[in-house]
Amino acid sequence: MMVEPMNWISEVVRPKIKTLFKRETPENLWVKCPDTGQMVFHKEVEANHWVIPGSEHHLKMSASARLKMMFDEGTWIDVALPEVATDPLKFRDEKRYVDRLKDARAKTGLQDAFKIGFGRVGGLPMTVAAQEFGFMAGSLGMAAGEAFVRGAETALEKRTPYVLFAASGGARMQEGILSLMQMPRTTVAVRRLNAARLPYIVVLTNPTTGGVTASYAMLGDVHLAEPGALICFAGPRVIEQTIREKLPDGFQRAEYLRDHGMVDQVVHRHQLKETIARICGLLMDVRPAAAAPAPASTPEAA
């Protein structure tokens, strides 16, 4: 009887490679710090409210994450926002405007660059609006303007402070004059808050520029800013090319504006909730812990 000799290579040295296909790795597994180049685990940064541990660099934060960070757990609801006409100018550049909107909505899960919530912050009823920079750079168009006004109307109806987290590249060029007219409309909404003696608090985040800076973002009763945030109308590169001079270090950053009286306080993201609750409590003459619970309803969308 013939015995087949043992292949010692296959029997003794067993292959460990089970597949020739490369295992897919999530693209966003690591986050690189823009300041130090440090690589940080994505989940660690997310759990730290998008602040890089160590360097304390403040990354951009989504509107949904902003509201979740601000409101007391289980106390807030979304404010329904009005619908507006889509692409009334039938605008097209390299791509149709309606297609850009579809892409932005798929990317962010929002209908436009604003998200507004109503609930309690430190026990104090509050209306909070956050701009979504990931939606066409948080640009101001008809939908964003209507959303801001609806947030102001909610604050007026519920007699709450109105808090805005600004993050925008400016007016949305695809809507032309319909975008620019949102600047005076939002300004009128702020004036209504002033007349009702309700606090309007603005938190300037990176970046806040263009027509947003030239309107409602700089009309607050109190202006807070996150560390290192770019806050300007025209950016530093445009200014340097225009005046042909080198700008000082830190020009148009949050700390520079604070030192020159344009920002009241630069606040670390982890301290924003406590700071805003304290300021609003003082302005409303209400201690946050003793504030009445927020109502469970919001205005219906027009």
Secondary structure, DSSP 4 states (H G I P E B T S, - for coil): ---PPP-HHHHHS------SSPPP--TTSEEE-TTT--EEEHHHHHHTTTB-TTT--B----HHHHHHHHSPTT--EEPP-----S-TT--BSSSBHHHHHHHHHHHHSSSSSEEEEEEEETTEEEEEEEE-TTTGGG-B-HHHHHHHHHHHHHHHHHT--EEEEEEE--B-GGGHHHHHTHHHHHHHHHHHHHHTT--EEEEEEEEE-HHHHTTGGG--SEEEE-TT-BB-SS-HHHHHHHH-SPPPTTTTBHHHHHHTTS-SEE--GGGHHHHHHHHHHHHTT--GGGPPPPPS--PPP-
